[in-house]
């Protein structure tokens, strides 16, 4: 008997969302590539390096700053949106958890009260907060 194989549906195109570790790895790769290029320029006696380095450096610096600023704006916008979503989803869950915990505590106390009474265990008194003492007055010294 031949085995039947079922075809799996082709997965939908993945969304390209970048995580912080992706940015870190890209930065490490850029630094590594830069080191290799500098080492090769040094080994070749800086042959082929553009004579107008100052102009190209200023241009590259301005392009890099623009790219970093636009990336920072994008990331900040996504972080703010993500934070809002997280807070919006966490508040109802937090309220439910607190309510459930209070209810469970009350049920446990009510169910264990008769058993503890039979065992002779007394209910613990309510804890009192320690009263704060007034700071001692500073003594003044007489000038001799």
C-alpha positions in Angstrom: 0.0 0.0 0.0 1.3 3.4 -1.0 1.5 6.2 1.6 -0.6 9.2 0.9 1.0 12.5 1.4 -1.0 15.6 2.1 0.2 18.9 0.8 0.6 21.6 3.3 -0.7 25.0 2.3 2.1 27.5 1.4 2.8 29.7 4.3 1.7 33.3 4.0 4.4 35.9 3.3 6.1 36.7 6.6 5.9 40.2 7.9 9.2 41.8 8.3 9.3 43.1 11.9 12.7 43.8 13.3 13.6 43.0 16.8 16.2 44.7 18.9 18.6 41.8 18.5 18.3 42.2 14.7 19.5 45.8 15.0 22.4 44.7 17.3 23.5 42.0 14.8 23.3 44.5 11.9 25.5 47.0 13.9 28.0 44.3 14.7 28.2 43.3 11.0 28.7 46.9 10.0 31.5 47.4 12.5 33.1 44.1 11.3 32.9 45.2 7.7 34.4 48.6 8.5 37.3 47.0 10.3 38.0 44.7 7.4 38.0 47.6 4.9 40.2 49.7 7.1 42.6 46.8 7.5 42.7 46.3 3.7 43.3 50.0 3.0 46.1 50.0 5.5 47.7 46.9 4.0 47.5 48.4 0.5 49.0 51.7 1.6 45.7 53.6 1.3 45.6 53.1 -2.5 42.2 53.9 -4.0 41.1 56.1 -1.1 39.2 59.1 -2.3 41.3 62.3 -2.2 38.4 64.4 -1.0 37.9 62.4 2.1 36.7 65.3 4.2 33.7 65.9 1.8 32.8 62.3 1.6 33.0 61.9 5.4 30.8 64.9 6.0 28.3 63.6 3.4 28.4 60.1 4.9 28.0 61.5 8.4 25.0 63.6 7.5 23.4 60.6 5.7 24.0 58.4 8.7 22.6 60.9 11.1 19.5 61.3 9.0 19.1 57.5 8.8 19.5 57.1 12.6 17.0 59.9 13.3 14.4 58.4 11.1 15.0 55.0 12.6 14.7 56.4 16.1 11.4 58.1 15.3 10.0 54.9 13.8 11.2 52.8 16.8 9.9 55.3 19.3 6.5 55.3 17.6 6.3 51.5 17.7 7.5 51.4 21.3 4.9 53.9 22.4 2.1 52.0 20.5 3.3 48.7 22.0 3.4 50.1 25.5 -0.2 51.5 25.1 -1.4 48.1 23.9 0.3 46.3 26.8 -1.2 48.6 29.4 -4.6 48.4 27.8 -4.5 44.6 27.9 -2.9 44.3 31.3 -5.4 46.4 33.3 -8.5 44.2 32.9 -6.4 41.1 33.6 -4.8 42.7 36.6 -8.2 43.6 38.0 -9.5 40.1 37.5 -6.4 38.5 39.1 -6.7 40.7 42.2 -10.4 40.0 42.5 -9.8 36.3 42.1 -7.0 36.3 44.7 -9.2 38.2 47.2 -12.1 35.8 46.6 -9.8 32.7 47.0 -8.3 34.1 50.2 -11.8 34.8 51.7 -13.0 31.3 50.7 -9.9 29.6 52.2 -10.3 31.5 55.5 -14.0 30.7 55.7 -13.5 27.0 55.0 -10.5 26.6 57.3 -11.9 28.5 60.2 -14.0 25.6 61.6 -11.1 23.2 61.2 -8.7 25.5 62.9 -11.2 26.1 65.7 -11.4 22.4 66.4 -7.6 22.1 66.5 -7.5 25.0 69.0 -5.6 27.4 66.8 -6.7 31.0 67.5 -7.1 33.5 64.9 -4.1 35.7 64.6 -4.7 39.3 65.8 -4.6 42.0 63.2 -1.1 43.4 62.8 -0.6 46.9 64.1 1.8 49.3 62.5 4.6 50.5 64.6 4.1 54.0 66.0 6.8 56.4 64.8 8.8 58.0 67.5 9.6 61.7 67.4 13.2 62.5 66.7 15.2 63.5 69.7 15.8 67.2 70.1 19.3 68.3 69.3 21.3 69.6 72.3 23.1 72.9 72.0 26.5 73.3 73.5 27.5 76.2 75.5 30.4 78.2 74.1 33.4 78.1 76.4 
